[in-house]
């Protein structure tokens, strides 16, 4: 090895960039620290926006009768805060929790009266669940997207009604049957049945 060649073990990165960064430019193709900082800031801003949605709804422990009722109809499940929490836990295992989060955000929006808050929340919902750039984008058809884009000119508490119905139907047809056969639901049913027979 000549004296001009450096041993691989002695080479130090020239700056605080990762040694394997493909470049030191401002492009999005590389793993340079600028991109890491930008992504960290973007994640932080998203987390702040999503703080308005409760992590889980506060609710009493469901009775065995209530848990059995969830198998009778999807409406019963969705009308129960405990049912929504358990179903949301199941959706998380299927990587589709955003459907429930979107549905809850729409419900919250419908209960809002202040026009400034409605405008703010509608834009937040759009950014978080409708925008094609969002990692939490929900699956909607093009007709519903067009309706939303028109309504977003002047958002109201019912801007997302069509989209909410479409997601509700999707959860009902697609996720709900699997939920009823899931270990999450079956073990909860077993646990509440056992505690009701003991009391």
MODELLER restraints for C-alpha pairs under 7 A, 6 or more apart:
rsr = mdl.restraints
at = mdl.atoms
rsr.add(forms.Gaussian(group=physical.xy_distance, feature=features.Distance(at['CA:13:A'], at['CA:19:A']), mean=5.48, stdev=0.5))
rsr.add(forms.Gaussian(group=physical.xy_distance, feature=features.Distance(at['CA:17:A'], at['CA:32:A']), mean=5.96, stdev=0.5))
rsr.add(forms.Gaussian(group=physical.xy_distance, feature=features.Distance(at['CA:17:A'], at['CA:33:A']), mean=5.69, stdev=0.5))
rsr.add(forms.Gaussian(group=physical.xy_distance, feature=features.Distance(at['CA:18:A'], at['CA:32:A']), mean=6.62, stdev=0.5))
rsr.add(forms.Gaussian(group=physical.xy_distance, feature=features.Distance(at['CA:21:A'], at['CA:30:A']), mean=6.30, stdev=0.5))
rsr.add(forms.Gaussian(group=physical.xy_distance, feature=features.Distance(at['CA:21:A'], at['CA:31:A']), mean=5.26, stdev=0.5))
rsr.add(forms.Gaussian(group=physical.xy_distance, feature=features.Distance(at['CA:21:A'], at['CA:32:A']), mean=5.41, stdev=0.5))
rsr.add(forms.Gaussian(group=physical.xy_distance, feature=features.Distance(at['CA:22:A'], at['CA:30:A']), mean=5.52, stdev=0.5))
rsr.add(forms.Gaussian(group=physical.xy_distance, feature=features.Distance(at['CA:22:A'], at['CA:31:A']), mean=6.79, stdev=0.5))
rsr.add(forms.Gaussian(group=physical.xy_distance, feature=features.Distance(at['CA:23:A'], at['CA:30:A']), mean=6.18, stdev=0.5))
rsr.add(forms.Gaussian(group=physical.xy_distance, feature=features.Distance(at['CA:23:A'], at['CA:32:A']), mean=6.91, stdev=0.5))
rsr.add(forms.Gaussian(group=physical.xy_distance, feature=features.Distance(at['CA:24:A'], at['CA:32:A']), mean=6.21, stdev=0.5))
rsr.add(forms.Gaussian(group=physical.xy_distance, feature=features.Distance(at['CA:28:A'], at['CA:35:A']), mean=6.75, stdev=0.5))
rsr.add(forms.Gaussian(group=physical.xy_distance, feature=features.Distance(at['CA:53:A'], at['CA:105:A']), mean=6.91, stdev=0.5))
rsr.add(forms.Gaussian(group=physical.xy_distance, feature=features.Distance(at['CA:56:A'], at['CA:85:A']), mean=6.17, stdev=0.5))
rsr.add(forms.Gaussian(group=physical.xy_distance, feature=features.Distance(at['CA:57:A'], at['CA:81:A']), mean=6.28, stdev=0.5))
rsr.add(forms.Gaussian(group=physical.xy_distance, feature=features.Distance(at['CA:57:A'], at['CA:85:A']), mean=6.60, stdev=0.5))
rsr.add(forms.Gaussian(group=physical.xy_distance, feature=features.Distance(at['CA:59:A'], at['CA:81:A']), mean=5.99, stdev=0.5))
rsr.add(forms.Gaussian(group=physical.xy_distance, feature=features.Distance(at['CA:59:A'], at['CA:82:A']), mean=5.78, stdev=0.5))
rsr.add(forms.Gaussian(group=physical.xy_distance, feature=features.Distance(at['CA:62:A'], at['CA:82:A']), mean=6.31, stdev=0.5))
rsr.add(forms.Gaussian(group=physical.xy_distance, feature=features.Distance(at['CA:63:A'], at['CA:192:A']), mean=6.50, stdev=0.5))
rsr.add(forms.Gaussian(group=physical.xy_distance, feature=features.Distance(at['CA:64:A'], at['CA:189:A']), mean=6.72, stdev=0.5))
rsr.add(forms.Gaussian(group=physical.xy_distance, feature=features.Distance(at['CA:64:A'], at['CA:192:A']), mean=4.96, stdev=0.5))
rsr.add(forms.Gaussian(group=physical.xy_distance, feature=features.Distance(at['CA:64:A'], at['CA:193:A']), mean=5.42, stdev=0.5))
rsr.add(forms.Gaussian(group=physical.xy_distance, feature=features.Distance(at['CA:64:A'], at['CA:196:A']), mean=6.77, stdev=0.5))
rsr.add(forms.Gaussian(group=physical.xy_distance, feature=features.Distance(at['CA:67:A'], at['CA:189:A']), mean=6.27, stdev=0.5))
rsr.add(forms.Gaussian(group=physical.xy_distance, feature=features.Distance(at['CA:69:A'], at['CA:76:A']), mean=6.61, stdev=0.5))
rsr.add(forms.Gaussian(group=physical.xy_distance, feature=features.Distance(at['CA:70:A'], at['CA:76:A']), mean=5.49, stdev=0.5))
rsr.add(forms.Gaussian(group=physical.xy_distance, feature=features.Distance(at['CA:70:A'], at['CA:77:A']), mean=4.56, stdev=0.5))
rsr.add(forms.Gaussian(group=physical.xy_distance, feature=features.Distance(at['CA:71:A'], at['CA:180:A']), mean=6.49, stdev=0.5))
rsr.add(forms.Gaussian(group=physical.xy_distance, feature=features.Distance(at['CA:74:A'], at['CA:172:A']), mean=6.31, stdev=0.5))
rsr.add(forms.Gaussian(group=physical.xy_distance, feature=features.Distance(at['CA:77:A'], at['CA:83:A']), mean=4.92, stdev=0.5))
rsr.add(forms.Gaussian(group=physical.xy_distance, feature=features.Distance(at['CA:77:A'], at['CA:84:A']), mean=6.43, stdev=0.5))
rsr.add(forms.Gaussian(group=physical.xy_distance, feature=features.Distance(at['CA:78:A'], at['CA:84:A']), mean=5.51, stdev=0.5))
rsr.add(forms.Gaussian(group=physical.xy_distance, feature=features.Distance(at['CA:88:A'], at['CA:97:A']), mean=5.99, stdev=0.5))
rsr.add(forms.Gaussian(group=physical.xy_distance, feature=features.Distance(at['CA:88:A'], at['CA:100:A']), mean=6.30, stdev=0.5))
rsr.add(forms.Gaussian(group=physical.xy_distance, feature=features.Distance(at['CA:90:A'], at['CA:179:A']), mean=6.59, stdev=0.5))
rsr.add(forms.Gaussian(group=physical.xy_distance, feature=features.Distance(at['CA:90:A'], at['CA:184:A']), mean=6.74, stdev=0.5))
rsr.add(forms.Gaussian(group=physical.xy_distance, feature=features.Distance(at['CA:91:A'], at['CA:97:A']), mean=4.79, stdev=0.5))
rsr.add(forms.Gaussian(group=physical.xy_distance, feature=features.Distance(at['CA:98:A'], at['CA:136:A']), mean=5.75, stdev=0.5))
rsr.add(forms.Gaussian(group=physical.xy_distance, feature=features.Distance(at['CA:98:A'], at['CA:138:A']), mean=6.68, stdev=0.5))
rsr.add(forms.Gaussian(group=physical.xy_distance, feature=features.Distance(at['CA:99:A'], at['CA:138:A']), mean=6.25, stdev=0.5))
rsr.add(forms.Gaussian(group=physical.xy_distance, feature=features.Distance(at['CA:99:A'], at['CA:167:A']), mean=6.33, stdev=0.5))
rsr.add(forms.Gaussian(group=physical.xy_distance, feature=features.Distance(at['CA:102:A'], at['CA:129:A']), mean=6.51, stdev=0.5))
rsr.add(forms.Gaussian(group=physical.xy_distance, feature=features.Distance(at['CA:103:A'], at['CA:164:A']), mean=5.80, stdev=0.5))
rsr.add(forms.Gaussian(group=physical.xy_distance, feature=features.Distance(at['CA:106:A'], at['CA:160:A']), mean=6.66, stdev=0.5))
rsr.add(forms.Gaussian(group=physical.xy_distance, feature=features.Distance(at['CA:106:A'], at['CA:164:A']), mean=6.80, stdev=0.5))
rsr.add(forms.Gaussian(group=physical.xy_distance, feature=features.Distance(at['CA:109:A'], at['CA:118:A']), mean=6.51, stdev=0.5))
rsr.add(forms.Gaussian(group=physical.xy_distance, feature=features.Distance(at['CA:109:A'], at['CA:121:A']), mean=6.75, stdev=0.5))
rsr.add(forms.Gaussian(group=physical.xy_distance, feature=features.Distance(at['CA:109:A'], at['CA:157:A']), mean=5.38, stdev=0.5))
rsr.add(forms.Gaussian(group=physical.xy_distance, feature=features.Distance(at['CA:110:A'], at['CA:157:A']), mean=4.71, stdev=0.5))
rsr.add(forms.Gaussian(group=physical.xy_distance, feature=features.Distance(at['CA:110:A'], at['CA:158:A']), mean=6.23, stdev=0.5))
rsr.add(forms.Gaussian(group=physical.xy_distance, feature=features.Distance(at['CA:112:A'], at['CA:118:A']), mean=6.26, stdev=0.5))
rsr.add(forms.Gaussian(group=physical.xy_distance, feature=features.Distance(at['CA:112:A'], at['CA:157:A']), mean=6.68, stdev=0.5))
rsr.add(forms.Gaussian(group=physical.xy_distance, feature=features.Distance(at['CA:118:A'], at['CA:156:A']), mean=6.29, stdev=0.5))
rsr.add(forms.Gaussian(group=physical.xy_distance, feature=features.Distance(at['CA:118:A'], at['CA:157:A']), mean=6.10, stdev=0.5))
rsr.add(forms.Gaussian(group=physical.xy_distance, feature=features.Distance(at['CA:119:A'], at['CA:155:A']), mean=5.68, stdev=0.5))
rsr.add(forms.Gaussian(group=physical.xy_distance, feature=features.Distance(at['CA:119:A'], at['CA:156:A']), mean=7.00, stdev=0.5))
rsr.add(forms.Gaussian(group=physical.xy_distance, feature=features.Distance(at['CA:122:A'], at['CA:155:A']), mean=6.37, stdev=0.5))
rsr.add(forms.Gaussian(group=physical.xy_distance, feature=features.Distance(at['CA:127:A'], at['CA:134:A']), mean=6.71, stdev=0.5))
rsr.add(forms.Gaussian(group=physical.xy_distance, feature=features.Distance(at['CA:128:A'], at['CA:134:A']), mean=5.81, stdev=0.5))
rsr.add(forms.Gaussian(group=physical.xy_distance, feature=features.Distance(at['CA:128:A'], at['CA:136:A']), mean=6.09, stdev=0.5))
rsr.add(forms.Gaussian(group=physical.xy_distance, feature=features.Distance(at['CA:128:A'], at['CA:137:A']), mean=6.67, stdev=0.5))
rsr.add(forms.Gaussian(group=physical.xy_distance, feature=features.Distance(at['CA:129:A'], at['CA:136:A']), mean=5.40, stdev=0.5))
rsr.add(forms.Gaussian(group=physical.xy_distance, feature=features.Distance(at['CA:129:A'], at['CA:137:A']), mean=4.22, stdev=0.5))
rsr.add(forms.Gaussian(group=physical.xy_distance, feature=features.Distance(at['CA:129:A'], at['CA:138:A']), mean=5.52, stdev=0.5))
rsr.add(forms.Gaussian(group=physical.xy_distance, feature=features.Distance(at['CA:130:A'], at['CA:137:A']), mean=5.35, stdev=0.5))
rsr.add(forms.Gaussian(group=physical.xy_distance, feature=features.Distance(at['CA:130:A'], at['CA:138:A']), mean=6.32, stdev=0.5))
rsr.add(forms.Gaussian(group=physical.xy_distance, feature=features.Distance(at['CA:131:A'], at['CA:137:A']), mean=6.31, stdev=0.5))
rsr.add(forms.Gaussian(group=physical.xy_distance, feature=features.Distance(at['CA:140:A'], at['CA:163:A']), mean=6.77, stdev=0.5))
rsr.add(forms.Gaussian(group=physical.xy_distance, feature=features.Distance(at['CA:144:A'], at['CA:162:A']), mean=6.42, stdev=0.5))
rsr.add(forms.Gaussian(group=physical.xy_distance, feature=features.Distance(at['CA:144:A'], at['CA:163:A']), mean=6.11, stdev=0.5))
rsr.add(forms.Gaussian(group=physical.xy_distance, feature=features.Distance(at['CA:148:A'], at['CA:159:A']), mean=6.35, stdev=0.5))
rsr.add(forms.Gaussian(group=physical.xy_distance, feature=features.Distance(at['CA:148:A'], at['CA:160:A']), mean=6.50, stdev=0.5))
rsr.add(forms.Gaussian(group=physical.xy_distance, feature=features.Distance(at['CA:151:A'], at['CA:159:A']), mean=5.82, stdev=0.5))
rsr.add(forms.Gaussian(group=physical.xy_distance, feature=features.Distance(at['CA:179:A'], at['CA:185:A']), mean=6.56, stdev=0.5))
